[in-house]
Amino acid sequence: MTRCSAAIFFTALEADGQVAAGMRVQGRYRSADQAHAVDEWAGWIAALHVRREISERIPAGVIEMKAE
């Protein structure tokens, strides 16, 4: 499985400088195997659907965003 490192990482800071939240952006993916969503859905009935949906969109460009 091929993984990309984070291309962009954002943080939101409190007024005192403490990190309040963060978001990472990865991609542009060349394969559905690069998407963490495929791993997250592993073992679920919808896993094949998730992989297919990502794969169908690869030619148009796929990125993945995660935030906390």
C-alpha positions as a printed Julia matrix, in Angstrom:
68×3 Matrix{Float64}:
   0.0    0.0     0.0
   1.38   3.41   -0.97
   0.9    6.36    1.37
   1.45  10.07    0.85
   2.79  12.31    3.55
   0.68  15.31    4.5
   0.87  17.94    1.8
  -0.69  20.68    3.94
  -1.23  20.9     7.69
  -3.23  23.66    9.42
  -3.6   24.45   13.11
  -5.99  26.78   14.91
  -4.6   28.45   18.0
  -6.29  29.77   21.12
  -5.51  33.36   22.13
  -2.9   31.99   24.59
  -1.12  30.09   21.8
  -2.44  26.62   22.69
  -3.39  24.43   19.74
  -7.19  24.18   19.56
  -7.6   22.11   16.39
  -5.75  20.81   13.37
  -6.38  19.62    9.85
  -4.2   17.73    7.38
  -4.69  17.49    3.63
  -3.22  14.63    1.61
  -3.27  13.93   -2.08
  -3.65  14.16   -5.04
  -3.98  10.41   -4.92
  -3.1    8.11   -7.8
  -4.83   5.06   -6.29
  -7.63   4.33   -3.84
  -5.05   2.39   -1.8
  -3.53   5.73   -0.75
  -6.74   6.86    0.97
  -6.96   6.25    4.71
 -10.73   5.92    4.3
 -10.14   2.51    2.68
  -8.43   1.31    5.89
 -11.1    2.88    8.09
 -13.87   0.99    6.28
 -12.01  -2.36    6.2
 -14.21  -5.16    7.48
 -17.48  -3.31    6.87
 -20.01  -4.29    4.22
 -19.6   -0.88    2.55
 -15.8   -1.24    2.21
 -15.93  -2.33   -1.44
 -18.31   0.55   -2.22
 -15.93   3.07   -0.6
 -12.96   1.73   -2.61
 -15.01   1.78   -5.83
 -16.25   5.34   -5.24
 -12.71   6.6    -4.63
 -11.31   4.67   -7.6
 -13.92   6.09   -9.96
 -12.95   9.63   -8.95
  -9.15   9.24   -9.19
  -9.01  10.59  -12.78
 -10.78  13.81  -11.69
  -8.52  14.28   -8.67
  -8.91  13.0    -5.12
  -7.58  14.53   -1.91
  -8.32  13.55    1.66
  -8.83  15.88    4.61
  -8.86  14.97    8.31
  -9.6   17.38   11.14
  -9.87  17.32   14.92
